[in-house]
């Protein structure tokens, strides 16, 4: 039986975590923290609260927390309408230029790999520099190595076909005994950053930021602060994708115009 965490327990644990690099989860919602910390305690075999606090001094333990706090994207081309909208409304506006895209919080490769496949099939892959970021170094390495959960191969393929793509899905993967990996030659323009989006201090600015269905894990106030921080790295005329479960906060509406309201895709005003 796992450790039962009260509100005070969660406050205590997150305060202890926040003292360390890439472990500040104070702005996340209570429901998210309860779910993920329960999962962390189970995966790392933590039986008592004081055991958790004591082990925080170990870097390997902290990396385990970063890894297991992540909510993996379980399928490629999730929400096919979003990918269809990218192709029809965003990619044509970026077709003639070199541009960059930032995934500020990428817990697994499915979203990045989907994006790359779409770029490749539109002949845009060589024009784009991709930045994929997550607090866990292990997560970043898994994505850089092309890791993908092969159990979802059929679901991923069906989502791909719903976009009415050419039937080339298997060409993007290497199949091994009981495993699939995304081809590494498709990742040559990808940069992997092991850093929390909360702690992130970066100098780069980008033409497209993909932060889909992630803000729902934050409190209302933290969500707005997080988005303000993220969009400060978006170039004028650049695009922001928040996903069907999100909407732009009213405090930022004057800086953007909607490109696809349903899919929460916006263009930053010049």
KATA-V241363 format. One record per residue. SS is DSSP state (hx for helix, st for strand, lp for the rest). PHI is phi as a letter, one per 20 degrees, with the letter a starting at -180 (none if undefined). Layout:
BEGIN
ss->(SS:SS)
phi->(PHI:PHI)
END
This chain:
BEGIN
ss->(lp:lp:lp:lp:lp:lp:hx:hx:hx:hx:hx:hx:hx:hx:hx:hx:hx:lp:lp:lp:lp:lp:lp:lp:lp:lp:lp:st:lp:hx:hx:hx:hx:hx:hx:hx:hx:hx:hx:hx:hx:hx:hx:lp:lp:lp:lp:lp:hx:hx:hx:hx:hx:hx:hx:lp:lp:lp:hx:hx:hx:hx:hx:hx:hx:hx:hx:hx:hx:lp:lp:lp:lp:lp:lp:lp:lp:lp:lp:hx:hx:hx:hx:hx:hx:hx:hx:hx:hx:hx:hx:hx:hx:hx:lp:lp:lp:lp:st:st:st:st:st:lp:lp:lp:lp:lp:lp:hx:hx:hx:hx:hx:hx:hx:hx:hx:hx:hx:hx:lp:lp:lp:hx:hx:hx:st:st:st:st:st:st:st:lp:lp:hx:hx:hx:hx:hx:hx:hx:hx:lp:lp:st:st:lp:hx:hx:hx:hx:hx:hx:hx:hx:hx:hx:hx:hx:hx:lp:lp:lp:lp:lp:lp:hx:hx:hx:hx:st:st:st:st:lp:lp:st:st:st:st:lp:hx:hx:hx:hx:lp:lp:st:st:st:st:st:lp:lp:lp:lp:lp:lp:lp:lp:lp:lp:lp:st:st:st:st:st:lp:lp:lp:lp:hx:hx:hx:st:lp:hx:hx:hx:hx:hx:hx:hx:hx:hx:hx:hx:hx:lp:lp:st:st:st:st:st:st:st:st:lp:lp:lp:lp:lp:lp:lp:lp:hx:hx:hx:hx:hx:hx:st:st:st:st:st:lp:lp:lp:lp:st:st:st:st:lp:lp)
phi->(none:f:f:e:d:e:g:f:f:f:f:f:f:f:f:f:f:f:f:d:g:m:c:e:d:f:e:e:f:f:f:f:f:f:f:f:f:f:f:f:g:f:f:e:l:e:d:c:f:f:f:f:f:f:e:f:f:e:f:f:f:f:f:f:f:g:f:e:f:f:d:f:f:e:b:e:l:f:l:g:f:f:f:f:f:g:f:e:d:d:g:g:f:d:f:e:c:e:b:c:c:c:d:f:b:d:f:b:e:g:f:f:f:f:f:f:f:f:f:f:f:e:m:d:g:f:e:c:d:d:d:d:c:b:f:e:f:f:f:f:f:f:f:f:e:n:f:b:f:f:f:e:g:f:f:f:f:f:f:f:f:f:e:l:e:f:e:c:g:f:f:e:c:d:d:c:f:m:b:c:c:f:f:f:f:e:d:f:e:e:d:d:d:e:b:f:f:f:e:f:c:c:e:f:c:c:e:b:c:d:c:e:l:d:f:f:e:d:f:g:f:f:g:f:f:f:f:f:f:f:f:f:e:e:f:g:n:e:d:c:d:d:n:f:e:c:b:f:f:f:f:d:g:f:e:c:c:f:e:b:f:f:e:l:d:c:d:f:f:f)
END
